[in-house]
Amino acid sequence: MIGIGICDTNVIFCEELRKMLQDYFSKQLVRCSVSSYSCALDLINSNLEEFDLFFLDAVLDSDSDGIELAKVIRQRNQIAEIVFVTYRLDKAYQAFEVNTFRYLPKPLKTGVLVNTLETFLKKRKEKSSKLIILKQGQKYLKIPYTKILYFETLDRKLKVITTNKTYLVDNKINEIEQRLEDCEFFRIHKSYLVNFAYVEEHDRSTVILLNGDEVYISRLKAKEFKEKYHVFIQEQYSERTRLEKVIV
């Protein structure tokens, strides 16, 4: 799910942009949630940490400045991308001081928006292929997913076991499972999400990780786990064989 926040005093523009965004992501089969605000304060009072993408006007009204709003957003959300859509092209230099993703002129053309969203999704995919960003209280952790052995739900927290450290974070295991669906992770139990790369051995009821930890496999997941783990091993073997041939 991609969370998108729009802030513009022009309510009609907000609605048009919302429809354009929903149409684009629907065609990409990507779920999104779009929230519109005509007042900077309303956006500031929302949960800024939940957004992945912001669309702001550089000039909102006599009391609000889009650049200053972006600075507030950056204090609470360093991860989301910020796109300015505005008639005020003279503020572009200031906008990039807050790590702006794009600065687009009004009236906004569909082709320009599509190009921006395509680049956003590509960048998002590249990021997720290397790091997973997890929330821990008021801060965020960036952890290479290749260093994670497994996730375990623990009361209302999520335990993250890596090769050299264990973390407790606020994310939910269902959310993490969706974010890592294109990686080598598998949900073996309602409480466990394991990385195939760190599986040492397994039987029908348990998985033993390379660090010696033993976790349980749900009866309903046992067959699917075995099949997908076999595919993973075959792919690893094929890649290793290919590299050996290249070296020779």
Contacts in CASP RR format, 6 or more apart in sequence:
PFRMAT RR
TARGET T0000
AUTHOR 0000-0000-0000
METHOD contacts of the structure
MODEL  1
MIGIGICDTNVIFCEELRKMLQDYFSKQLVRCSVSSYSCALDLINSNLEE
FDLFFLDAVLDSDSDGIELAKVIRQRNQIAEIVFVTYRLDKAYQAFEVNT
FRYLPKPLKTGVLVNTLETFLKKRKEKSSKLIILKQGQKYLKIPYTKILY
FETLDRKLKVITTNKTYLVDNKINEIEQRLEDCEFFRIHKSYLVNFAYVE
EHDRSTVILLNGDEVYISRLKAKEFKEKYHVFIQEQYSERTRLEKVIV
1 31 0 8 1.000
1 32 0 8 1.000
1 33 0 8 1.000
1 178 0 8 1.000
2 25 0 8 1.000
2 30 0 8 1.000
2 31 0 8 1.000
2 32 0 8 1.000
2 33 0 8 1.000
2 52 0 8 1.000
2 53 0 8 1.000
2 124 0 8 1.000
3 32 0 8 1.000
3 33 0 8 1.000
3 34 0 8 1.000
3 35 0 8 1.000
3 50 0 8 1.000
3 51 0 8 1.000
3 52 0 8 1.000
3 53 0 8 1.000
4 21 0 8 1.000
4 32 0 8 1.000
4 33 0 8 1.000
4 34 0 8 1.000
4 35 0 8 1.000
4 51 0 8 1.000
4 52 0 8 1.000
4 53 0 8 1.000
4 54 0 8 1.000
4 55 0 8 1.000
5 34 0 8 1.000
5 35 0 8 1.000
5 36 0 8 1.000
5 37 0 8 1.000
5 43 0 8 1.000
5 51 0 8 1.000
5 53 0 8 1.000
5 54 0 8 1.000
5 55 0 8 1.000
6 14 0 8 1.000
6 17 0 8 1.000
6 18 0 8 1.000
6 34 0 8 1.000
6 35 0 8 1.000
6 36 0 8 1.000
6 37 0 8 1.000
6 54 0 8 1.000
6 55 0 8 1.000
6 56 0 8 1.000
7 36 0 8 1.000
7 37 0 8 1.000
7 38 0 8 1.000
7 39 0 8 1.000
7 40 0 8 1.000
7 43 0 8 1.000
7 54 0 8 1.000
7 55 0 8 1.000
7 56 0 8 1.000
7 57 0 8 1.000
7 60 0 8 1.000
7 66 0 8 1.000
7 69 0 8 1.000
8 14 0 8 1.000
8 17 0 8 1.000
8 36 0 8 1.000
8 38 0 8 1.000
8 55 0 8 1.000
8 56 0 8 1.000
8 57 0 8 1.000
8 60 0 8 1.000
8 85 0 8 1.000
9 38 0 8 1.000
9 39 0 8 1.000
9 57 0 8 1.000
9 60 0 8 1.000
9 61 0 8 1.000
10 38 0 8 1.000
10 57 0 8 1.000
11 36 0 8 1.000
11 38 0 8 1.000
13 106 0 8 1.000
14 36 0 8 1.000
14 37 0 8 1.000
14 38 0 8 1.000
15 36 0 8 1.000
17 36 0 8 1.000
17 55 0 8 1.000
17 85 0 8 1.000
17 108 0 8 1.000
17 113 0 8 1.000
18 34 0 8 1.000
18 36 0 8 1.000
20 108 0 8 1.000
20 110 0 8 1.000
20 113 0 8 1.000
21 32 0 8 1.000
21 34 0 8 1.000
21 113 0 8 1.000
21 117 0 8 1.000
22 32 0 8 1.000
22 34 0 8 1.000
24 113 0 8 1.000
24 114 0 8 1.000
24 117 0 8 1.000
25 31 0 8 1.000
25 32 0 8 1.000
25 117 0 8 1.000
28 121 0 8 1.000
30 121 0 8 1.000
35 46 0 8 1.000
35 51 0 8 1.000
37 43 0 8 1.000
37 46 0 8 1.000
39 60 0 8 1.000
39 64 0 8 1.000
40 60 0 8 1.000
40 64 0 8 1.000
40 66 0 8 1.000
40 69 0 8 1.000
41 64 0 8 1.000
43 69 0 8 1.000
44 69 0 8 1.000
44 72 0 8 1.000
48 72 0 8 1.000
48 73 0 8 1.000
48 76 0 8 1.000
48 77 0 8 1.000
48 80 0 8 1.000
49 76 0 8 1.000
49 77 0 8 1.000
49 135 0 8 1.000
51 77 0 8 1.000
51 80 0 8 1.000
52 79 0 8 1.000
52 80 0 8 1.000
52 81 0 8 1.000
52 124 0 8 1.000
53 80 0 8 1.000
53 81 0 8 1.000
53 82 0 8 1.000
53 83 0 8 1.000
53 120 0 8 1.000
54 70 0 8 1.000
54 73 0 8 1.000
54 80 0 8 1.000
54 81 0 8 1.000
54 82 0 8 1.000
54 83 0 8 1.000
55 83 0 8 1.000
55 84 0 8 1.000
55 85 0 8 1.000
56 66 0 8 1.000
56 69 0 8 1.000
56 70 0 8 1.000
56 82 0 8 1.000
56 83 0 8 1.000
56 84 0 8 1.000
56 85 0 8 1.000
57 66 0 8 1.000
57 84 0 8 1.000
57 85 0 8 1.000
57 86 0 8 1.000
57 88 0 8 1.000
58 65 0 8 1.000
58 66 0 8 1.000
58 67 0 8 1.000
58 84 0 8 1.000
58 86 0 8 1.000
58 88 0 8 1.000
58 91 0 8 1.000
58 94 0 8 1.000
58 95 0 8 1.000
59 65 0 8 1.000
59 66 0 8 1.000
59 86 0 8 1.000
59 88 0 8 1.000
59 91 0 8 1.000
60 66 0 8 1.000
60 69 0 8 1.000
66 84 0 8 1.000
67 91 0 8 1.000
67 94 0 8 1.000
67 95 0 8 1.000
67 97 0 8 1.000
67 98 0 8 1.000
70 82 0 8 1.000
70 84 0 8 1.000
70 95 0 8 1.000
70 98 0 8 1.000
70 100 0 8 1.000
71 98 0 8 1.000
73 80 0 8 1.000
73 82 0 8 1.000
73 98 0 8 1.000
74 82 0 8 1.000
74 98 0 8 1.000
74 99 0 8 1.000
78 140 0 8 1.000
79 133 0 8 1.000
79 140 0 8 1.000
81 101 0 8 1.000
81 120 0 8 1.000
81 123 0 8 1.000
82 98 0 8 1.000
82 99 0 8 1.000
82 100 0 8 1.000
82 101 0 8 1.000
83 100 0 8 1.000
83 101 0 8 1.000
83 102 0 8 1.000
83 103 0 8 1.000
83 104 0 8 1.000
83 116 0 8 1.000
84 91 0 8 1.000
84 92 0 8 1.000
84 95 0 8 1.000
84 100 0 8 1.000
84 102 0 8 1.000
84 103 0 8 1.000
84 104 0 8 1.000
85 104 0 8 1.000
85 105 0 8 1.000
85 106 0 8 1.000
85 108 0 8 1.000
86 103 0 8 1.000
86 104 0 8 1.000
86 105 0 8 1.000
86 106 0 8 1.000
87 105 0 8 1.000
87 106 0 8 1.000
89 103 0 8 1.000
89 105 0 8 1.000
92 103 0 8 1.000
95 103 0 8 1.000
96 103 0 8 1.000
101 116 0 8 1.000
101 120 0 8 1.000
102 116 0 8 1.000
102 119 0 8 1.000
104 112 0 8 1.000
104 113 0 8 1.000
104 116 0 8 1.000
127 133 0 8 1.000
128 145 0 8 1.000
128 179 0 8 1.000
128 180 0 8 1.000
128 182 0 8 1.000
129 145 0 8 1.000
129 182 0 8 1.000
129 183 0 8 1.000
130 144 0 8 1.000
130 145 0 8 1.000
131 142 0 8 1.000
131 143 0 8 1.000
131 144 0 8 1.000
131 145 0 8 1.000
132 142 0 8 1.000
132 143 0 8 1.000
132 144 0 8 1.000
132 145 0 8 1.000
132 148 0 8 1.000
132 176 0 8 1.000
132 179 0 8 1.000
132 180 0 8 1.000
133 140 0 8 1.000
133 141 0 8 1.000
133 142 0 8 1.000
133 143 0 8 1.000
134 140 0 8 1.000
134 141 0 8 1.000
134 143 0 8 1.000
134 158 0 8 1.000
134 160 0 8 1.000
134 167 0 8 1.000
134 169 0 8 1.000
134 170 0 8 1.000
134 171 0 8 1.000
134 176 0 8 1.000
135 141 0 8 1.000
135 169 0 8 1.000
135 170 0 8 1.000
135 171 0 8 1.000
136 167 0 8 1.000
136 168 0 8 1.000
136 169 0 8 1.000
136 170 0 8 1.000
137 170 0 8 1.000
141 167 0 8 1.000
141 169 0 8 1.000
143 160 0 8 1.000
143 162 0 8 1.000
143 167 0 8 1.000
145 180 0 8 1.000
145 183 0 8 1.000
145 185 0 8 1.000
145 195 0 8 1.000
146 195 0 8 1.000
146 197 0 8 1.000
147 162 0 8 1.000
147 163 0 8 1.000
147 164 0 8 1.000
148 160 0 8 1.000
148 161 0 8 1.000
148 162 0 8 1.000
148 195 0 8 1.000
149 161 0 8 1.000
149 162 0 8 1.000
149 163 0 8 1.000
149 194 0 8 1.000
149 195 0 8 1.000
149 198 0 8 1.000
149 209 0 8 1.000
149 210 0 8 1.000
149 211 0 8 1.000
149 213 0 8 1.000
150 161 0 8 1.000
150 192 0 8 1.000
150 193 0 8 1.000
150 194 0 8 1.000
150 195 0 8 1.000
150 198 0 8 1.000
150 209 0 8 1.000
150 213 0 8 1.000
150 215 0 8 1.000
151 158 0 8 1.000
151 159 0 8 1.000
151 160 0 8 1.000
151 161 0 8 1.000
151 173 0 8 1.000
151 176 0 8 1.000
151 192 0 8 1.000
151 193 0 8 1.000
151 194 0 8 1.000
152 158 0 8 1.000
152 159 0 8 1.000
152 161 0 8 1.000
152 191 0 8 1.000
152 192 0 8 1.000
152 215 0 8 1.000
153 159 0 8 1.000
153 173 0 8 1.000
153 190 0 8 1.000
153 191 0 8 1.000
153 192 0 8 1.000
154 168 0 8 1.000
157 168 0 8 1.000
157 169 0 8 1.000
157 170 0 8 1.000
158 168 0 8 1.000
158 169 0 8 1.000
158 170 0 8 1.000
158 171 0 8 1.000
158 172 0 8 1.000
158 173 0 8 1.000
158 176 0 8 1.000
159 166 0 8 1.000
159 167 0 8 1.000
159 168 0 8 1.000
160 166 0 8 1.000
160 167 0 8 1.000
160 168 0 8 1.000
160 169 0 8 1.000
161 209 0 8 1.000
161 211 0 8 1.000
161 213 0 8 1.000
163 211 0 8 1.000
173 187 0 8 1.000
173 190 0 8 1.000
173 191 0 8 1.000
173 193 0 8 1.000
176 193 0 8 1.000
177 185 0 8 1.000
177 187 0 8 1.000
177 193 0 8 1.000
180 193 0 8 1.000
184 195 0 8 1.000
184 196 0 8 1.000
184 197 0 8 1.000
184 232 0 8 1.000
185 193 0 8 1.000
185 194 0 8 1.000
185 195 0 8 1.000
185 196 0 8 1.000
186 193 0 8 1.000
186 194 0 8 1.000
186 196 0 8 1.000
186 221 0 8 1.000
186 224 0 8 1.000
186 225 0 8 1.000
186 228 0 8 1.000
186 229 0 8 1.000
187 193 0 8 1.000
187 221 0 8 1.000
188 194 0 8 1.000
188 207 0 8 1.000
188 215 0 8 1.000
188 216 0 8 1.000
188 217 0 8 1.000
188 218 0 8 1.000
188 221 0 8 1.000
188 225 0 8 1.000
189 215 0 8 1.000
189 216 0 8 1.000
189 217 0 8 1.000
189 218 0 8 1.000
189 221 0 8 1.000
190 218 0 8 1.000
192 207 0 8 1.000
192 215 0 8 1.000
192 216 0 8 1.000
194 207 0 8 1.000
194 209 0 8 1.000
194 215 0 8 1.000
196 228 0 8 1.000
196 229 0 8 1.000
196 232 0 8 1.000
197 232 0 8 1.000
198 209 0 8 1.000
198 210 0 8 1.000
198 211 0 8 1.000
199 207 0 8 1.000
199 208 0 8 1.000
199 209 0 8 1.000
199 210 0 8 1.000
199 229 0 8 1.000
200 208 0 8 1.000
200 209 0 8 1.000
200 210 0 8 1.000
200 212 0 8 1.000
201 207 0 8 1.000
201 208 0 8 1.000
202 208 0 8 1.000
202 217 0 8 1.000
202 225 0 8 1.000
202 226 0 8 1.000
202 229 0 8 1.000
204 217 0 8 1.000
204 222 0 8 1.000
205 216 0 8 1.000
205 217 0 8 1.000
205 219 0 8 1.000
205 222 0 8 1.000
206 214 0 8 1.000
206 215 0 8 1.000
206 216 0 8 1.000
206 217 0 8 1.000
207 214 0 8 1.000
207 215 0 8 1.000
207 216 0 8 1.000
207 217 0 8 1.000
207 225 0 8 1.000
208 214 0 8 1.000
209 215 0 8 1.000
217 225 0 8 1.000
END
